[in-house]
């Protein structure tokens, strides 16, 4: 993906707070400013305070009105960092194929506390969402993987003494060849869970659903043109039947987890999955930066 702005161009364009606020306003309200509380279009600009408005709708207090700013009800609200810093971090997260750690963000922005940078990154991940997701079509590959390491390999004060010595987190994903990917964390790798995910993510008009021989995919043949590649017999490709694309996505995700983030907890794994999926699905979108700003 080639963005329409380089990092230096981004920093030059958004070097002032006014420029950042103007861009945010254009992306957040392309058809005119609306009240973030009641969605009323009849709002009044406060001349003494640029990028501040007041809504006098009955649901917003009527005569007294509800005052709001350009960052009200966005991820930028209630933070001490200027918008230009937020914009730089968003750009770096979008252009880092394997992600960027909160520790690296802390060094770049001069954050006084690691938790501040960590919180900032998670807020941005929450904004990386694909609106109006359409079910996958064409030739689709489905596979599951496990994120995390063995308990015996943890530091002594982080061991959780899990039965079996492992606390890996199961993730299932589906990818349309030359198209989008969708993935989510699952609690169990049984037939009900895995088949349910595929039926939710994949259109019944697909020409092929390729998986490995995991028993959880057995019921798929009742709903899709399902074909299996048998990894246990060292079969990885049979004509157009393979799972190479989804496995490549897993490889990128795991390199990011191991090499960039080092550790991902179960509570926040869905946010990391959303980040990697969003970057993949928008890899050919030159306006990815503006689109994320609009979702903030």
Secondary structure as UniProt FT lines:
FT   HELIX           7..13
FT   HELIX           17..28
FT   TURN            30..31
FT   TURN            36..38
FT   STRAND          43..45
FT   TURN            47..48
FT   TURN            50..51
FT   STRAND          52..55
FT   HELIX           58..60
FT   TURN            61..63
FT   STRAND          66..69
FT   TURN            70..73
FT   TURN            75..78
FT   HELIX           83..95
FT   TURN            97..98
FT   HELIX           102..109
FT   HELIX           114..127
FT   TURN            131..132
FT   STRAND          139..147
FT   HELIX           151..153
FT   HELIX           156..158
FT   TURN            163..164
FT   STRAND          169..176
FT   TURN            177..178
FT   STRAND          181..186
FT   HELIX           191..201
FT   TURN            204..205
FT   STRAND          208..211
FT   HELIX           215..222
FT   STRAND          226..228
FT   HELIX           231..233
FT   TURN            239..240
FT   HELIX           244..255
FT   HELIX           256..261
FT   TURN            266..268
FT   HELIX           269..281
FT   TURN            282..284
FT   TURN            286..287
FT   HELIX           288..295
//
